[in-house]
Amino acid sequence: MVRTRFAPSPTGVLHIGSVRTALFCWLYARRHNGKFILRIEDTDLERSTQENVDAILDGMNWLGLDADEDPIFQTDRFDRYHEIANQLFESGKAYRCYSTKEELEALREEQKKKGEKTRYDGRYRDVPPKENNDNYVLRFKNPLDGSVIVEDAVKGKVEFKNDELDDLIILRSDGTPTYNFTVVVDDIDMNISHVIRGDDHLNNTPRQINIYEALGAKPPTFAHIPMTLGEDGSKLSKRHGAMDIREYREKGYLPAALLNYMARLGWSHGDQEVFSVDEMISLFDIRDINKASSTFSSDKLLWLNHQHINKLNYDEIIPLLKYHMTVLEIDYESGPDLKEIINVYSERSETVLDMAKSSIYCFQDIDDYDDKAVKKHLRPVILDPLNDVKSEFEKINNWKKENIDSAIEKIVNRYEINMGKLGQPLRVAVTGSSMSPSINKTLTLIGKNRSIERINKAIEIIKKRIESNKE
Ligand code: GLU
């Protein structure tokens, strides 16, 4: 039975890098009809916050990375860690170390002076526990010789010599357990079969394997996935787009597009770029994870978002469009059917937020004309053609593209001007800017009455201009 887990520490929010790890764990579990478990590693009591826990749960939920069991919180398991730590102590596999801070500092200085790697030297390894002294940490007795071979599913065979590893603290002097220890206790208790995580943890793995062995447990399969870097080759940071994953929701990204993009950061299937979630589930394999690090590109993410927008059906996209319109305070019931907006705008929108923003003029009055466009296109020469086309529009009973086209054509012929000469002024008149879909589509979306009202307003603007030219 495949059981994977994602184990974020709530010392920060979820960002692209961490969600990609979650996604790989989730995909692997789904692919093999296994279970995916969420474990909140909140033992760092000072830096963990409820706000970050909420951000993690909300982000996972938004992306659809559902866990199969209730989330586990490490802070609920302190008794269990103490129980196992005690077991190691009782069986001689862990010991109390009474070294003071000053003592350890002196040791470090001495090692530095000799040009040696700084590490704990095991000085209390064979010292019997002191009766009346509670001032100790509990250290794991790491084997002194031999080596640990990590058979990593991504990295291959990696060997670590035991004499490179010092005796790890498993319980601090205040009794709090440490990461390398809790993770092993949890992964054993939760029957985790595959530990998929960032390769920044590869160096921890031999220590963890030694603890598995001391506990008589079989280590899981490890898969350490290479980092994702920013476009400049440095560690991925907020500057590169590694913000709270939920900010992508506000920016109009689709979960499906983000998941697709994150999967492609380090995983490939031939040269296919666009994958649905179901496709990824059926194709995902740890063996296809790249050994080299990947590079985050916001342009590529945007491109994929556009691809996914175009694949959505009305039922999927309408709730998203409504969400963004509500945020923008657009009354989406006061304009054309949203299906019409989607028909016209899917092709030209990279995000759903773009779609909502660029169709604002279909729902509310223009309060913000583009000055440059007004200056360039709403000029005195176009006053008469604009007046005439308005009269033609007024006669139209069935407000559809073909009828709008023939009205415009009639006026263009009357004045012997080309299409654009009237099209652009009309566009500025009804949208406030010189950019919109084709003019007949734009007018159809806006509707007859609103279009005529706005042409009237443009006529007033031109008249004012003529007046002020005279002065
Ligand atoms: N809490 C660790 C982290 O956020 C988890 C590491 C692991 O998956 O073992 O990096």
Residues whose N, C-alpha, C, O or C-beta is under 5 A from the ligand:
A	BS01	LIG	A7 P8 S9 E41 V183 R197
